[in-house]
């Protein structure tokens, strides 16, 4: 008797949630609330950078534009790489994934680490149509963290063997490279482990089996994410020269791997403040002055937030424009003679007399 009462309450709660989900007022409230959150995050980011120095004012404008374009390219490459981790039926649009990465970059300025992953999930879920659920998005983020570790491994190894890195920095880069190898082993072994008979006995194993990233799709994602990190390394290389530190590829790789060291974990990296501090510390350990290192770290973080905001705003505006445009019913005007012949051949099966008249004269 008690169990039936609890079951009835759960059913009433489920029906209420379904009604709220289909309510137009609730949708408008969620939309307005999401827009307000974005505005608040933008204001917090503006306040954060207003209280700090603005070292970008001393950089060369052409180089700064090139750095911004490379960072935007990195956003899109990361989005396409993330998309390869979904099945074809549950894959979100690349623009939704790029907007999620942009929102995560904006969130990392004002909120602590790991909130960026929550922002990614929220943005992808709000970008309609969304063919995937929260559990699949969480699984894809875990796989994306592993792919990040694999893609960072060759960059960390190249930075470790360079002559510009100190012993402490080389040891940290070696840890990142080893973590990448371990992540690659996990990616290779995961499909076989999930497909085993032991895992298929459990509900989680049966759910993971069709959603586990195959080696082919993992290789494609790894290539795209590696291209993303190479684009970011190019942006860091150009910005080093633009701010007077000097063009140095080893320094760019050291800064990049130090800032993304948290990507060795199975989840995404921490907040922007952690990456700025780690990157600045790596530059200082490599012989760069403390003031120059801190200004450079703040500059690359600023450009990353700005480019991420641009991608997010572009995606929101495009989604809003599509939602506001009325859907027009398909018209049958302007058909060519070939299309009319095809339609008449279909009508002939039902009415042979009508088909004998033929298409109207053009």
C-alpha positions as CSV (number, residue, x, y, z in Angstrom):
1,X,0.0,0.0,0.0
2,X,2.8,2.4,0.9
3,X,4.7,1.5,-2.2
4,X,1.7,2.3,-4.4
5,X,1.3,5.7,-2.8
6,X,4.9,6.5,-3.4
7,X,4.6,5.4,-7.0
8,X,1.5,7.6,-7.5
9,X,3.4,10.6,-6.1
10,X,6.2,10.0,-8.5
11,X,3.8,9.8,-11.4
12,X,2.1,13.1,-10.4
13,X,5.6,14.7,-10.1
14,X,6.5,13.4,-13.6
15,X,3.3,14.7,-15.1
16,X,3.9,18.1,-13.5
17,X,7.4,18.3,-14.9
18,X,6.2,17.4,-18.3
19,X,3.6,20.2,-18.2
20,X,6.3,22.6,-17.1
21,X,8.6,21.5,-19.9
22,X,5.9,22.2,-22.5
23,X,4.7,25.4,-21.0
24,X,5.4,28.5,-23.1
25,X,5.8,30.7,-20.0
26,X,8.4,28.4,-18.5
27,X,10.4,28.4,-21.8
28,X,10.3,32.2,-21.9
29,X,11.4,32.4,-18.2
30,X,14.3,30.0,-18.8
31,X,15.3,31.9,-21.9
32,X,15.2,35.3,-20.1
33,X,17.1,33.8,-17.2
34,X,19.8,32.3,-19.4
35,X,20.2,35.7,-21.1
36,X,20.5,37.4,-17.8
37,X,23.1,35.0,-16.6
38,X,25.2,35.6,-19.7
39,X,24.9,39.4,-19.1
40,X,26.0,39.0,-15.5
41,X,29.0,36.9,-16.5
42,X,30.0,39.4,-19.1
43,X,29.8,42.2,-16.5
44,X,31.8,40.2,-14.0
45,X,34.4,39.5,-16.7
46,X,34.6,43.2,-17.6
47,X,34.9,44.1,-13.9
48,X,37.7,41.6,-13.5
49,X,39.7,42.9,-16.4
50,X,39.0,46.6,-15.5
51,X,40.8,46.2,-12.2
52,X,43.9,44.8,-13.9
53,X,46.5,46.3,-16.2
54,X,45.9,46.1,-19.9
55,X,49.2,44.9,-21.5
56,X,47.5,44.3,-24.9
57,X,47.7,48.1,-25.5
58,X,51.4,47.7,-26.2
59,X,51.1,44.9,-28.7
60,X,51.1,45.1,-32.5
61,X,47.5,45.3,-33.8
62,X,48.1,43.0,-36.8
63,X,49.7,40.3,-34.5
64,X,46.9,40.7,-32.0
65,X,44.3,40.1,-34.8
66,X,46.2,37.1,-36.0
67,X,46.3,35.7,-32.4
68,X,42.5,36.2,-32.1
69,X,41.8,34.4,-35.4
70,X,44.0,31.5,-34.3
71,X,42.1,31.3,-31.0
72,X,38.8,31.3,-32.9
73,X,40.1,28.6,-35.2
74,X,41.1,26.6,-32.1
75,X,37.5,26.9,-30.7
76,X,36.1,25.4,-33.9
77,X,38.6,22.6,-34.1
78,X,37.9,21.7,-30.5
79,X,34.2,21.7,-31.2
80,X,34.6,19.4,-34.2
81,X,36.8,17.1,-32.2
82,X,34.3,17.0,-29.4
83,X,31.6,16.2,-31.9
84,X,33.4,13.1,-33.0
85,X,32.9,11.6,-29.5
86,X,29.2,11.3,-30.0
87,X,27.3,8.8,-32.1
88,X,25.7,10.0,-35.3
89,X,22.2,10.0,-33.8
90,X,23.2,11.9,-30.6
91,X,25.7,14.3,-32.1
92,X,24.9,18.0,-31.4
93,X,25.6,20.7,-33.9
94,X,29.2,22.0,-34.1
95,X,28.0,25.5,-33.5
96,X,26.4,24.4,-30.2
97,X,29.6,22.7,-29.1
98,X,31.7,25.8,-30.1
99,X,29.3,28.0,-28.1
100,X,29.6,25.7,-25.2
101,X,33.4,26.1,-25.3
102,X,33.0,29.8,-25.5
103,X,30.7,29.9,-22.5
104,X,33.1,27.8,-20.6
105,X,35.9,30.2,-21.3
106,X,33.7,33.1,-20.1
107,X,32.6,31.2,-16.9
108,X,36.2,30.3,-16.0
109,X,36.9,34.0,-15.3
110,X,34.4,34.6,-12.5
111,X,33.6,31.1,-11.2
112,X,35.9,28.4,-9.7
113,X,37.2,25.4,-11.7
114,X,34.9,22.6,-12.9
115,X,32.0,25.1,-13.4
116,X,33.1,25.3,-17.0
117,X,31.9,21.8,-17.6
118,X,28.5,22.6,-16.1
119,X,28.4,25.6,-18.5
120,X,29.2,23.4,-21.5
121,X,26.4,21.0,-20.6
122,X,23.9,23.9,-20.1
123,X,24.7,25.6,-23.4
124,X,24.5,22.4,-25.4
125,X,21.2,21.5,-23.8
126,X,19.7,24.9,-24.4
127,X,20.8,25.0,-28.1
128,X,17.9,23.5,-30.0
129,X,17.5,20.9,-31.4
130,X,19.6,18.9,-28.9
131,X,19.6,15.2,-29.7
132,X,21.5,14.2,-26.6
133,X,21.0,14.1,-22.9
134,X,23.0,15.1,-19.8
135,X,24.5,11.7,-19.2
136,X,25.8,11.4,-22.7
137,X,27.3,14.9,-22.5
138,X,29.0,14.0,-19.2
139,X,30.5,10.9,-20.8
140,X,31.7,13.0,-23.8
141,X,33.4,15.4,-21.5
142,X,35.2,12.6,-19.7
143,X,36.4,11.3,-23.1
144,X,37.3,14.8,-24.2
145,X,39.5,15.2,-21.1
146,X,41.3,11.9,-22.1
147,X,41.7,13.1,-25.7
148,X,43.1,16.4,-24.4
149,X,45.7,14.5,-22.4
150,X,46.7,12.4,-25.5
151,X,46.9,15.5,-27.7
152,X,49.1,17.4,-25.2
153,X,51.5,14.5,-24.8
154,X,53.6,15.2,-27.9
155,X,53.6,18.9,-27.2
156,X,54.8,18.3,-23.7
157,X,57.5,15.9,-24.8
158,X,58.7,18.5,-27.4
159,X,58.8,21.2,-24.7
160,X,60.6,18.9,-22.2
161,X,63.5,18.1,-24.6
162,X,64.0,21.8,-25.6
163,X,66.8,23.7,-24.1
164,X,64.7,26.6,-22.7
165,X,63.0,24.6,-20.0
166,X,64.4,24.2,-16.5
167,X,64.7,21.0,-14.6
168,X,61.5,21.5,-12.6
169,X,59.5,22.5,-15.7
170,X,60.9,19.4,-17.5
171,X,59.8,17.2,-14.7
172,X,56.2,18.6,-14.8
173,X,56.1,18.3,-18.6
174,X,57.2,14.7,-18.3
175,X,54.3,14.0,-16.0
176,X,51.9,15.5,-18.6
177,X,53.4,13.3,-21.3
178,X,53.1,10.2,-19.1
179,X,49.5,11.1,-18.3
180,X,48.8,11.4,-22.0
181,X,50.2,7.9,-22.6
182,X,48.0,6.5,-19.8
183,X,45.0,8.3,-21.3
184,X,45.7,6.7,-24.7
185,X,45.9,3.3,-23.1
186,X,42.5,3.9,-21.5
187,X,41.0,5.0,-24.8
188,X,42.3,1.9,-26.6
189,X,41.1,-0.5,-23.9
190,X,37.7,1.1,-23.1
191,X,35.8,-0.4,-26.1
192,X,37.0,-3.9,-25.4
193,X,36.3,-3.6,-21.6
194,X,32.8,-2.2,-22.2
195,X,31.9,-4.9,-24.8
196,X,33.0,-7.8,-22.5
197,X,30.4,-10.2,-21.1
198,X,31.0,-9.1,-17.6
199,X,30.2,-5.5,-18.3
200,X,27.1,-6.4,-20.4
201,X,25.6,-8.0,-17.3
202,X,25.1,-4.6,-15.8
203,X,22.7,-1.8,-16.9
204,X,25.6,0.7,-17.1
205,X,27.6,-1.6,-19.4
206,X,24.6,-2.0,-21.7
207,X,24.1,1.8,-21.8
208,X,27.8,2.4,-22.4
209,X,28.3,-0.2,-25.2
210,X,26.6,1.7,-28.1
211,X,28.0,5.1,-26.8
212,X,31.6,4.1,-26.3
213,X,33.9,6.0,-28.7
214,X,35.4,3.6,-31.2
215,X,39.1,3.8,-32.0
216,X,38.4,5.3,-35.4
217,X,36.3,8.2,-34.0
218,X,38.8,8.6,-31.1
219,X,41.6,8.9,-33.6
220,X,39.7,11.6,-35.6
221,X,38.9,13.5,-32.4
222,X,42.5,13.3,-31.3
223,X,43.7,14.7,-34.6
224,X,41.2,17.6,-34.4
225,X,42.1,18.3,-30.8
226,X,45.8,18.2,-31.6
227,X,45.2,20.7,-34.4
228,X,43.4,22.8,-31.8
229,X,46.4,22.8,-29.5
230,X,48.8,23.5,-32.4
231,X,46.6,26.6,-33.3
232,X,46.8,27.7,-29.7
233,X,50.5,27.2,-29.7
234,X,50.8,29.4,-32.8
235,X,48.7,32.1,-31.0
236,X,51.0,31.9,-27.9
237,X,54.1,32.1,-30.2
238,X,52.8,35.2,-31.9
239,X,51.8,36.9,-28.7
240,X,55.2,36.3,-27.2
241,X,56.7,38.3,-30.0
242,X,54.0,40.9,-29.9
243,X,54.5,41.7,-26.2
244,X,58.3,41.9,-26.5
245,X,59.3,38.6,-24.8
246,X,60.5,37.2,-28.1
247,X,59.4,34.6,-30.6
248,X,60.2,31.3,-29.0
249,X,58.4,28.0,-29.8
250,X,59.8,26.1,-26.8
251,X,58.5,28.9,-24.5
252,X,55.1,28.8,-26.2
253,X,54.9,25.0,-25.7
254,X,56.0,25.3,-22.0
255,X,53.3,28.0,-21.3
256,X,50.6,26.0,-23.2
257,X,51.3,22.7,-21.4
258,X,51.6,24.4,-18.0
259,X,48.3,26.2,-18.4
260,X,46.6,23.0,-19.5
261,X,48.2,20.6,-17.1
262,X,44.9,19.9,-15.5
263,X,43.8,18.4,-18.8
264,X,45.7,15.3,-17.7
265,X,42.8,14.5,-15.5
266,X,39.7,12.7,-17.0
267,X,37.8,16.0,-16.9
268,X,38.3,19.4,-18.3
269,X,40.9,21.9,-16.9
270,X,40.3,24.3,-14.1
271,X,39.4,27.9,-14.1
272,X,41.2,30.7,-16.0
273,X,43.0,31.9,-12.8
274,X,44.6,28.5,-12.3
275,X,45.8,28.4,-15.9
276,X,47.1,32.0,-15.7
277,X,49.1,31.2,-12.6
278,X,50.5,28.0,-13.9
279,X,51.5,29.5,-17.2
280,X,53.1,32.5,-15.6
281,X,55.0,30.3,-13.1
282,X,56.3,28.2,-16.0
283,X,57.5,31.3,-17.9
284,X,59.2,32.6,-14.7
285,X,60.9,29.2,-14.2
286,X,62.1,29.4,-17.8
287,X,63.9,32.7,-17.2
288,X,61.2,35.3,-18.1
289,X,60.7,38.3,-15.8
290,X,57.9,38.1,-13.3
291,X,56.1,41.2,-14.6
292,X,56.4,40.2,-18.2
293,X,55.2,36.6,-17.5
294,X,52.2,37.8,-15.5
295,X,51.3,40.4,-18.2
296,X,51.6,37.8,-20.9
297,X,49.4,35.3,-19.0
298,X,46.7,37.9,-18.4
299,X,46.9,38.9,-22.1
300,X,46.4,35.4,-23.5
301,X,43.6,34.8,-21.0
302,X,41.9,38.0,-22.1
303,X,42.1,37.1,-25.7
304,X,40.8,33.7,-25.0
305,X,37.8,35.1,-23.1
306,X,37.1,37.6,-25.8
307,X,37.1,35.1,-28.6
308,X,35.0,32.7,-26.6
309,X,32.5,35.4,-25.9
310,X,32.4,36.3,-29.6
311,X,31.6,32.6,-30.5
312,X,29.0,32.4,-27.8
313,X,27.2,35.6,-28.8
314,X,27.3,34.6,-32.5
315,X,25.7,31.3,-31.6
316,X,23.0,32.8,-29.4
317,X,22.1,35.4,-32.0
318,X,21.9,32.8,-34.7
319,X,19.8,30.6,-32.6
320,X,17.5,33.5,-31.6
321,X,17.1,34.5,-35.3
322,X,16.1,31.0,-36.3
323,X,13.6,30.8,-33.4
324,X,12.0,34.1,-34.3
325,X,11.7,33.5,-38.0
326,X,8.3,32.1,-38.9
327,X,8.3,28.7,-40.5
328,X,6.7,29.0,-44.0
329,X,4.9,26.1,-45.4
330,X,6.4,24.6,-48.5
331,X,4.8,26.0,-51.7
332,X,4.3,24.1,-54.9
333,X,5.0,27.1,-57.2
334,X,8.0,27.4,-59.5
335,X,8.3,23.7,-60.3
336,X,10.3,22.7,-63.3
337,X,9.0,20.5,-66.1
338,X,11.2,17.6,-64.8
339,X,9.5,17.9,-61.3
340,X,6.1,18.1,-63.0
341,X,6.8,15.0,-65.0
342,X,7.8,13.2,-61.8
343,X,4.6,14.2,-60.0
344,X,2.5,13.2,-63.0
345,X,4.1,9.8,-63.1
346,X,3.1,9.4,-59.5
347,X,-0.5,10.6,-60.2
348,X,-0.8,8.2,-63.1
349,X,-1.0,5.3,-60.7
350,X,-4.1,6.8,-59.3
351,X,-5.7,8.5,-62.3
352,X,-4.5,7.5,-65.7
353,X,-6.9,9.9,-67.4
354,X,-5.2,12.9,-65.7
355,X,-1.8,11.7,-66.7
356,X,-2.7,11.7,-70.4
357,X,-3.1,15.4,-70.4
358,X,0.6,15.9,-69.8
359,X,2.3,18.9,-68.2
360,X,1.0,22.4,-69.0
361,X,2.8,24.4,-71.6
362,X,5.7,26.5,-70.3
